[in-house]
Amino acid sequence: MPTACIRTLGCPKNSVESELFAGIFSRAGWAVSDDPESSDLLLLNTCAFIAPAVEESLEAFYQAEEWRNRRVGRRLVLAGCLPGRFRDDGSGGLESVDLLLLPGEFSRLSGYLGTQGGPCGQLPLEGRILRYLRIADGCDNRCAYCTIPSIRGPFRPERRETILARAGEMVESGASEIGLVAQDSSMWRDGGTGLVQLADELAGTWESVWWRLYYIHPAHFPEELPGLFARRHNVMPWLDLPVQHSSGDLLRRMGRPYGREKLERILDLVDSAGLDIALRATVIAGYPGEGDADFDDLCEFLSGARALRSLVAFPYYDEEGTLEHSRAASRIPGDVTAYRLSVLGSIGDAAAAAWAARLGLGPLEVLAETSRTGHGRFDAPAVDGRCTFSRRVTPGKVYSCRVDEFTGLDMTVTPAPRGIDRAPRPSDASCQTRSKEDG
């Protein structure tokens, strides 16, 4: 039986496509392995939306070429955003591979393997406890700095029935947490059903599973979302918000159709929900035209956001093919951007410390990923804080834990003797509910 190895670069959305590729290989009679040296074919699923991602993907591609050249008969398939972004000029010699797959070209892989049709299901590649479920692909937002619409195409939502069927397959295969992912999850709709209704249905159908919603665009923020967090204990009270900035002038230049007033409205809804909700915010520092007053506005906004737990600050990358690149405006000096990133880092550290004080007051529910590590309700796996258990536990179970020690977002925790075999009712909530006066 021929063997394929799939290597995934980039964000969770890419892992979804890799699992769909794995399903196609399985249907074609191929074994899927995590060991490239014992494999006959290597599929490299790439990311390329900013310069560091392109560099990482190109380095992986050059290593994959060396892998292929070490043994006669090996085949190399290059897939995803790298060929999607650079398909016109063939830069980097990408045309030298055995098969080049643009984003979403599942049927071409099927044809190459001698089968018909597109993906027939997602085959888990890196364990079954944590899974990601794509609810849409592509983006219509056209932000001035972003390459994603040109790589992934326009926004295309998955049908509700498809999402429910794939969710059921993941639960049956042992998923304990499923993340809903898209370039803009808040835009998802099927008929009269929107994102909040979809998540409500998923959480109500599979109450023992943790559900987490990724990438909620501020311009399309569903105001019923905090209420869903309060109503469904198994929808994680965690808000992934690409803020990017708070200055109205900068947001207009970025092509982001909202201002600070909209962001403040979202924070008010979060604070009034009657439970702790963790905010994971991403921002850009050193964007062209960002003056001192703009940066001060951003720092003031973030410092006043009680919900802020995880702050991810990126420097501006001048990406060819974007509107901002075509403007050829003067850039913020590198040392200024570096200073602003350090200031944002201090704000992020302060937010993490404030959450540490709050979480230390009561028990915290933690999902065990391995026998010694996991993550809590307020942290997304792999990207936020990690919990280390003081004793061995059972992977896939949820434990009520005492928080013993903090290092930034990471925690050392002591679990209660037994895991939680069900999704607790709201009255069982592991985090203490506090009023705004309690701070």
For each residue, the residues with C-beta under 8 A, 3 or more apart:
1: 29 30 31
2: 29 30 31 40 41
3: 30 31 32 33 38 39 40 41
4: 22 25 30 31 32 33 39 40 41 42 43
5: 32 33 34 35 36 39 41 42 43
6: 18 21 22 25 32 42 43 45 125
7: 36 42 43 44 45 60 64
8: 14 15 18 45 125
9: 14 44 45 46 47 53 56 57 60 80
10: 13 14 45 46 47 49 53 57 80 81
11: 14 15 47 181
12: 15 16 132 179 181 214 382
13: 10 16 17 132 134 137 181 182 183
14: 8 9 10 11 17 18 45 46 47 80 81
15: 8 11 12 18 19 125 126 132
16: 12 13 19 20 122 132 133 134 181
17: 13 14 20 21 45 79 80 103 104 134
18: 6 8 14 15 21 22 43 45 125
19: 15 16 22 23 122 123 124 125
20: 16 17 23 24 106 119 121 122
21: 6 17 18 24 25 43 45 79 106 109 119
22: 4 6 18 19 25 26 32 122 123 124 125
23: 19 20 26 27 119 120 121 122 123
24: 20 21 27 28 106 109 110 113 115 118 119 120
25: 4 6 21 22 28 30 31 32 113 123
26: 22 23 29 30 32 123
27: 23 24 110 115 120
28: 24 25 110 113 114 115
29: 1 2 26
30: 1 2 3 4 25 26 41 113
31: 1 2 3 4 25
32: 3 4 5 6 22 25 26 123 125
33: 3 4 5 36 38 39
34: 5 125 126
35: 5 38 39
36: 5 7 33 39 42 67
37: 67
38: 3 33 35
39: 3 4 5 33 35 36 42 74
40: 2 3 4 73 74 75
41: 2 3 4 5 30 74 75 76 77
42: 4 5 6 7 36 39 64 67 68 74 75 76 77
43: 4 5 6 7 18 21 77 79
44: 7 9 57 60 61 64 76 77 78 79 80
45: 6 7 8 9 10 14 17 18 21 79 80
46: 9 10 14 57 60 61 78 79 80 81 82 83
47: 9 10 11 14 53 56 57 80 81 82
48: 53 54 57 80 81 82 84 85 86 147 151
49: 10 53 81 85 146 147 148 151 319
50: 53 54 147 314 317 319
51: 54 55 317 319
52: 55 56 317
53: 9 10 47 48 49 50 56 57 81
54: 48 50 51 57 58 82 85
55: 51 52 58 59
56: 9 47 52 53 59 60
57: 9 10 44 46 47 48 53 54 60 61 80 81 82
58: 54 55 61 62 82 92
59: 55 56 62 63
60: 7 9 44 46 56 57 63 64
61: 44 46 57 58 64 65 78 82 92 94
62: 58 59 65 66
63: 59 60 66 67
64: 7 42 44 60 61 67 68 76 78
65: 61 62 68 69 76 96
66: 62 63 69 70
67: 36 37 42 63 64 70 74 76
68: 42 64 65 71 74 75 76
69: 65 66
70: 66 67 74
71: 68 74
72:
73: 40
74: 39 40 41 42 67 68 70 71
75: 40 41 42 68 98 99
76: 41 42 44 64 65 67 68 97 98
77: 41 42 43 44 97 98 99 100 101 109 112
78: 44 46 61 64 82 83 94 97 99 100 101
79: 17 21 43 44 45 46 83 100 101 103 105 109
80: 9 10 14 17 44 45 46 47 48 57 83 84 101 103
81: 10 14 46 47 48 49 53 57 84 85 103 151 152
82: 46 47 48 54 57 58 61 78 85 86 92 94
83: 46 78 79 80 86 87 94 100 101 102
84: 48 80 81 87 102 103 151 152
85: 48 49 54 81 82 147 150 151 321
86: 48 82 83 89 90 91 92 94
87: 83 84 90 94 100 102
88:
89: 86
90: 86 87 93 94 95
91: 86 94
92: 58 61 82 86
93: 90 96
94: 61 78 82 83 86 87 90 91 97 100
95: 90 100
96: 65 93
97: 76 77 78 94 100
98: 75 76 77
99: 75 77 78 108 109 112
100: 77 78 79 83 87 94 95 97
101: 77 78 79 80 83 105 108 109
102: 83 84 87 105
103: 17 79 80 81 84 137 151 152 153
104: 17 137 153
105: 79 101 102 108 109
106: 20 21 24 109 110 118 119
107: 110 111 116 117 118
108: 99 101 105 111 112
109: 21 24 77 79 99 101 105 106 112 113
110: 24 27 28 106 107 113 115 116 117 118
111: 107 108 114 115 116
112: 77 99 108 109
113: 24 25 28 30 109 110
114: 28 111
115: 24 27 28 110 111
116: 107 110 111
117: 107 110 120
118: 24 106 107 110
119: 20 21 23 24 106 122
120: 23 24 27 117
121: 20 23 166 169
122: 16 19 20 22 23 119 131 166 169 170
123: 19 22 23 25 26 32
124: 19 22 127 128 131 170 173
125: 6 8 15 18 19 22 32 34
126: 15 34
127: 124 130 369
128: 124 131 173 174 175
129: 174 175 176 177 367 369 395 396
130: 127 175 176 177 179 369 381
131: 122 124 128 170 175 177 178 179
132: 12 13 15 16 178 179 180 181
133: 16 163 166 167 170 178 179 180 181
134: 13 16 17 137 158 181 182
135: 157 158 163 180 181 182 185 188 195 198
136: 155 156 157 158 182 183 184 185 187 188
137: 13 103 104 134 152 153 155 156 158 182 183
138: 149 152 153 154 155 156 183
139: 142 146 148 149 152 154 155 183 184
140: 149 154 155 184 187
141: 146 149 184 217 219 255
142: 139 146 149 255 323
143: 146 244 254 255 256
144: 253 254 255 322 323 324 327
145: 254 284 287 316 317 319 322 323 324
146: 49 139 141 142 143 149 319 322
147: 48 49 50 85 150 151 319 321 322
148: 49 139 151 152 183
149: 138 139 140 141 142 146 152 153 154
150: 85 147 321
151: 48 49 81 84 85 103 147 148
152: 81 84 103 137 138 139 148 149 183
153: 103 104 137 138 149 156
154: 138 139 140 149
155: 136 137 138 139 140 183 184 187
156: 136 137 138 153
157: 135 136 182 187 188 189 190
158: 134 135 136 137 162 163 188
159: 162 163 190
160: 163 164 190 191 193 198
161: 164 165
162: 158 159 165 166
163: 133 135 158 159 160 166 167 198 202
164: 160 161 167 168 201 202 205
165: 161 162 168 169
166: 121 122 133 162 163 169 170
167: 133 163 164 170 171 178 202 205 206
168: 164 165 171 172 206
169: 121 122 165 166 172 173
170: 122 124 131 133 166 167 173 175 178
171: 167 168 174 175 178 206 209
172: 168 169
173: 124 128 169 170
174: 128 129 171 396
175: 128 129 130 131 170 171 178 209
176: 129 130 209 210 367 396 397 398
177: 129 130 131 209 210 211 212 367 381
178: 131 132 133 167 170 171 175 202 209 210 211 212
179: 12 130 131 132 133 211 212 213 214 380
180: 132 133 135 185 195 198 199 202 211 212 213 214
181: 11 12 13 16 132 133 134 135 185 214 215
182: 13 134 135 136 137 157 185 187 188 214 215
183: 13 136 137 138 139 148 152 155 215
184: 136 139 140 141 155 187 215 217 220
185: 135 136 180 181 182 188 195 213 214 215 216 217
186: 195 215 216 217 220 221 222
187: 136 140 155 157 182 184 217 220
188: 135 136 157 158 182 185 194 195 198
189: 157 193 194 195
190: 157 159 160 193 198
191: 160
192:
193: 160 189 190 197 198 201
194: 188 189 197 198 222
195: 135 180 185 186 188 189 198 199 213 222 225
196: 199 200 222 224 225 228
197: 193 194 200 201
198: 135 160 163 180 188 190 193 194 195 201 202
199: 180 195 196 202 203 211 213 228 232 235
200: 196 197 203 204 228 231 232 235
201: 164 193 197 198 204 205
202: 163 164 167 178 180 198 199 205 206 211
203: 199 200 206 207 209 211 232 234 235
204: 200 201 207 232
205: 164 167 201 202
206: 167 168 171 202 203 209
207: 203 204 234 422 423
208: 234 421 422 423
209: 171 175 176 177 178 203 206 234 423
210: 176 177 178 234 236 367 377 398 423
211: 177 178 179 180 199 202 203 232 234 235 236
212: 177 178 179 180 235 236 238 380
213: 179 180 185 195 199 216 225 235 236 238 240
214: 12 179 180 181 182 185 240 380
215: 181 182 183 184 185 186 240 242
216: 185 186 213 220 221 222 225 239 240 241
217: 141 184 185 186 187 220 221 242
218: 221 241 242 243 256 258 262 263 266
219: 141 256 257 258 262
220: 184 186 187 216 217
221: 186 216 217 218 225 241 262 266
222: 186 194 195 196 216 225
223: 226 269
224: 196 227 228
225: 195 196 213 216 221 222 228 229 239 269
226: 223 229 230 269 270 272 273 277
227: 224 230 231 273
228: 196 199 200 224 225 231 232 235
229: 225 226 232 235 236 237 273 275 277
230: 226 227 273 274 275 426
231: 200 227 228 426
232: 199 200 203 204 211 228 229 235
233: 423 424 425 426 428 429
234: 203 207 208 209 210 211 423
235: 199 200 203 211 212 213 228 229 232
236: 210 211 212 213 229 377 378
237: 229 273 275 276 277 278 377 378 431
238: 212 213 277 278 280 377 378 379 380
239: 216 225 270 277 278 279 280 307
240: 213 214 215 216 280 380
241: 216 218 221 266 279 280 281 282
242: 215 217 218 281 282
243: 218 246 263 281 282 283
244: 143 251 254 256 282 283 284
245: 250 251 254 256 283 284 287 290 294 298
246: 243 251 260 263 297 298 300 301 302
247: 250 251 260 290 293 294 295 297 298
248: 251 252 259 260
249: 252 253 289 294
250: 245 247 253 254 287 289 290 294
251: 244 245 246 247 248 254 256 258 259
252: 248 249 255 256
253: 144 249 250 287 288 289 324
254: 143 144 145 244 245 250 251 284 287 324
255: 141 142 143 144 252 323
256: 143 218 219 244 245 251 252
257: 219
258: 218 219 251 262 263
259: 248 251 262 263
260: 246 247 248 263 264 297 301
261: 264 265
262: 218 219 221 258 259 265 266
263: 218 243 246 258 259 260 266 267 301
264: 260 261 267 268 301
265: 261 262 268 269
266: 218 221 241 262 263 269 270
267: 263 264 270 271 279 305 306 307
268: 264 265 271 272
269: 223 225 226 265 266 272 273
270: 226 239 266 267 273 277 279 307
271: 267 268 306 307 436
272: 226 268 269 436
273: 226 227 229 230 237 269 270 277
274: 230 433
275: 229 230 237 429 431 433
276: 237 307 358 378 431 432 433 434
277: 226 229 237 238 239 270 273 307
278: 237 238 239 307 309 310 355 377 378 379
279: 239 241 267 270 305 307 308 309 310
280: 238 239 240 241 309 310 311 312 380 383 384
281: 241 242 243 302 305 308 310 311 312
282: 241 242 243 244 312 313 314
283: 243 244 245 298 302 311 312 313 314 344
284: 145 244 245 254 287 313 314 315 316
285: 290 295 313 314 315 316 337 340 341 344
286: 290 315 316 331 332 334 336 337 340 341
287: 145 245 250 253 254 284 290 316 332
288: 253 316 324 327 329 330 331 332
289: 249 250 253 294 329
290: 245 247 250 285 286 287 294 295 332 340
291: 294 295
292: 295 296
293: 247 296 297
294: 245 247 249 250 289 290 291 297 298
295: 247 285 290 291 292 298 299 340 343
296: 292 293 299 300
297: 246 247 260 293 294 300 301
298: 245 246 247 283 294 295 301 302 344
299: 295 296 302 303 343 344 347
300: 246 296 297 303 304
301: 246 260 263 264 297 298 304 305
302: 246 281 283 298 299 305 308 311 344 347 351
303: 299 300 347 350
304: 300 301
305: 267 279 281 301 302 308 351
306: 267 271 354 439
307: 239 267 270 271 276 277 278 279
308: 279 281 302 305 311 347 348 351
309: 278 279 280 351 352 355 378 379 384 409
310: 278 279 280 281 348 351 352 379 383 384 385 409
311: 280 281 283 302 308 344 345 347 348 351
312: 280 281 282 283
313: 282 283 284 285 341 344 345 348
314: 50 282 283 284 285 317
315: 284 285 286 337 338 341
316: 145 284 285 286 287 288 331 332 337
317: 50 51 52 145 314
318: 324 325 331
319: 49 50 51 145 146 147 322 324 325
320: 325
321: 85 147 150 325
322: 144 145 146 147 319 325 326
323: 142 144 145 255 326 327
324: 144 145 253 254 288 318 319 327 329
325: 318 319 320 321 322 328
326: 322 323
327: 144 288 323 324
328: 325
329: 288 289 324
330: 288
331: 286 288 316 318
332: 286 287 288 290 316 336 337
333: 336 337
334: 286 337 338
335: 338 339
336: 286 332 333 339 340
337: 285 286 315 316 332 333 334 340 341
338: 315 334 335 341 342
339: 335 336 342 343
340: 285 286 290 295 336 337 343 344
341: 285 286 313 315 337 338 344 345
342: 338 339 345 346
343: 295 299 339 340 346 347
344: 283 285 298 299 302 311 313 340 341 347 348
345: 311 313 341 342 348 349
346: 342 343 349 350
347: 299 302 303 308 311 343 344 350 351
348: 308 310 311 313 344 345 351 352
349: 345 346 352 353 408
350: 303 346 347 353 354
351: 302 305 308 309 310 311 347 348 354 355
352: 309 310 348 349 355 356 385 406 408 409
353: 349 350 356 357 406
354: 306 350 351 357 358
355: 278 309 351 352 358 359 378 409
356: 352 353 359 360 403 406 411
357: 353 354 360 361
358: 276 354 355 361 434
359: 355 356 362 364 376 378 403 406 411 431
360: 356 357 403 406
361: 357 358 432
362: 359 430 431 432
363: 400 401 402 416 430
364: 359 376 377 400 401 402 403 411 413 430 431
365: 376 377 398 399 400 401 420 424 430 431
366: 374 375 376 377 387 389 398 399 401 413 415
367: 129 176 177 210 374 375 376 396 397 398
368: 371 373 374 389 393 394 395 396 397 398 399 419
369: 127 129 130 373 374 375 381 395
370: 373 374 395
371: 368 389 392 393 394 395
372: 388 389 392 393
373: 368 369 370 386 387 388 389
374: 366 367 368 369 370 386 387 389 393 399
375: 366 367 369 379 380 381 384 385 386 387
376: 359 364 365 366 367 379 385 387 401 411
377: 210 236 237 238 278 364 365 366 430 431
378: 236 237 238 276 278 309 355 359 384 385 431
379: 238 278 309 310 375 376 384 385 386 387 409
380: 179 212 214 238 240 280 375 383 384
381: 130 177 369 375 384
382: 12
383: 280 310 380
384: 280 309 310 375 378 379 380 381 409
385: 310 352 375 376 378 379 408 409 410 411
386: 373 374 375 379 409 410 411
387: 366 373 374 375 376 379 401 410 411 412 413
388: 372 373 410 411 412 413
389: 366 368 371 372 373 374 392 393 399 401 413 414 415
390: 404 412 413 414 415
391: 414 415
392: 371 372 389
393: 368 371 372 374 389 397 399 415 419
394: 368 371 397 419
395: 129 368 369 370 371
396: 129 174 176 367 368
397: 176 367 368 393 394 419 420 421
398: 176 210 365 366 367 368 419 420
399: 365 366 368 374 389 393 413 415 416 419 420
400: 363 364 365 415 416 420 430
401: 363 364 365 366 376 387 389 413 414 415 416
402: 363 364 413 414
403: 356 359 360 364 406 411 412 413
404: 390 411 412 413 414
405: 411 412
406: 352 353 356 359 360 403 410 411
407: 410 411
408: 349 352 385
409: 309 310 352 355 379 384 385 386
410: 385 386 387 388 406 407
411: 356 359 364 376 385 386 387 388 403 404 405 406 407
412: 387 388 390 403 404 405
413: 364 366 387 388 389 390 399 401 402 403 404
414: 389 390 391 401 402 404
415: 366 389 390 391 393 399 400 401 419
416: 363 399 400 401
417:
418:
419: 368 393 394 397 398 399 415
420: 365 397 398 399 400 423 424
421: 208 397
422: 207 208
423: 207 208 209 210 233 234 420
424: 233 365 420 427 428 429 430
425: 233 428
426: 230 231 233 429
427: 424
428: 233 424 425
429: 233 275 424 426 432 433
430: 362 363 364 365 377 400 424
431: 237 275 276 359 362 364 365 377 378
432: 276 361 362 429
433: 274 275 276 429
434: 276 358 438 439
435: 438
436: 271 272 439
437:
438: 434 435
439: 306 434 436
